């Protein structure tokens, strides 16, 4: 990498170390190509997320600022969706810190672009998350239908973080409690009787 882009990182997370390794050592065995480098950097971040490497809260900002992220982050909401998909909470937190927004949680899971949900206020309406507001205060969801194989928006709805939190609280209150109990006289599981002496044949 050219001297113009050298820097000293304060981050020591496993995820940042992997991504920094790709950034500083990429294309030593090939000709230089910004297109290939940008693709490699996206793949490195995706690998760090899906491999379950730990991110520090400031990592996404450092990666974006120190590694020319404005050239290759592209549709960076895809990185957040990957973090949610793989359950990498540290990556989710780092992304949210970088974007300056709280987690939008429903169904005990973070919402991301592309996630489809039916919310309690309109339980028969299937909505897909399409974007987050720049100020981190709301999400935009859309309902779709297909006409002649073309997907058309039939409903667009904005949900604020306060509204979503209220719906999540209501969902948790209405969730039925697990009241399962073993029926009287029901024998224990088979594994509990393995090796036990059996009655002789009459």
N, C-alpha and C positions, 0 to 999 in steps of 0.2 A: 504494500500500500504506500502511496506517495507520502512524503513528509508533511504535505499540507493537511493530511487527515490523521496524523498521529495525535494521541492524547493520552492522558493518564486517568484511568478509571478509578473511582472510589468504591465501585461495587465489587463484591466478592462472591456473589451467588453462583451456584452451579450453572444455572441457566445462562447468566451473563457471560461466564467463562467460556462456555461452549460457543455462544454466538460471537463473542470477541475473537475466539480462535479462528472461526471461519472468516470473519471480516479482515483480520490482519494477515492471514496466510493463504487466502484464496488465490487461485490462478497462478501459483508459482510454477506449476508444471504445464501451463497452457498460455496461449496468447491472452491479452487482456480484452475483456468485453464487459461493458457496464450492464448490458442486458443479462448476461449469464451471472454476473455478480449479484445483481438485484434478485434474480430468481434463487440463487444460492442462499442469500440472506433470509428471504421469506421462508425457504425450506428449513433453515437453521432454527428460526424462531418456532416454527410449527413443530419441529422435532423436539426442541426443548420442552414445549408444552405437553406434547403427547407422550413423551418419555417420563413425564412426572418430575422433571427437575424443578428445584425450588427457585422462585423469583423473589427478589426483594421488592418492597413497595415502590421504589424509585426506578426500577429497571427499565420499564417501557419508555420512560422519559429519557433516561440515559442512552438507551439504544437508538431512539429516534434522533436525539441531539448529536450523538457522537459518531453515528454510523450512517449518516445521510439518509435517515429514514424517510424524509420527504420524497425521495426518489423511488423507494420500493415498498413502503408500507401499503400503498394503494388502498384497497377496500379493507382497512384494518379491522373493521367489525368482524371480519372472518376469523381473525386471530382470537378475538374474544369468544366467538361461537365455539371455536376449537377448545379453548380453555374450559368452557362450561361443559362441553361434550365429554371431555376426558376427566372432568372433576378436579382440575388443577386449580385449587382455590388460590394459591399464591400468585398464579398468573392472572387470575380474575381480579384480585385485589390490586396488583400492579397496573393492570390496564385501567381499572376504575380510577385509581389515583391519577394516572396520566390524563384521563379524559375529564377528571373533576366531577365525577358523578357517583351517586350511591348505587349499590346493587338493587336492581328491580327484581324482587323475589315474589314468585307465585307458585303454589304447589310445592313449597319448600325448595324450589330450584330457581336459579337466576334466569331471567328472560334474556334472550339474545335475538338478533335479527334472524328471521327465518323460523323462529319458534311459533307454533300454533297452539292456541288455547281457547277454551270456552270460559268466560268469566261469569261470576255469579249474577251480576246484574242483567246479563242476557245469556242465559245458559245454553240456548239453542243456536247461538251465533258463533261460528268458528272464525276466529281472528288470527291473523299472522302478523307478528311484529315486523315492521318494515324500517323503523329508524328510531333513534334517540334524539331528543332536542339537544342543541349545543350547550344549553345551560344545565343539562342533567336533571331537569325537573319533570320531564314527561317522556312518554313513548307514543309513537304513532302506530296503530294497527289497522290492517285492512282485511275485509272479507272479499272473496272472489267467487266468480262463477265462470264457466266456460261456455262460449258461444261460437260455434263453428271452429272448434279447436283453438280459439283465442281466449286467453284469460283476461277478464275484465273486472275492474274494481266495482263492487256493488255497495260498499260501505267503508268509510274511513272514520276512524275514531281515535281521539287523543285521550290518554289516561295519565294522570299526574301520579307522582310517587306517593302522595298522600292518599289518593283514591285506591291505588294498588295495595298499599299497606292495610287500608281498611278492609278491602276484599280478602286479603290473606288472613287477617284476624278472624273475619267472619267464617272463612272456609275452615279454619282450625277449630272454631267453636262448634261448627255443625258436623265435623268429622266424627263418625260413630266410634265409640270406645271399643277396644278389643275385650270382649267379655267372655271369651272362650274358656271353658272349663272342661276337665275330663268328666265324662258321664259316670254316675255311680256304678260301681261294679265293673268298669271297663278295665281290661287287663293292661298291664304295662306294655311298652313297645317291645317288639320281638328281640331287639338288641339287648334288652335288660335281662332276658332269660337265656341267652346263649351260654352254654356250659352248665346250666342248672340240671340237676338230676331229674330224669323223667320216670314216671311210674312204669313198673314192669307190666308186660302184657299179661292179662288174666289167663 
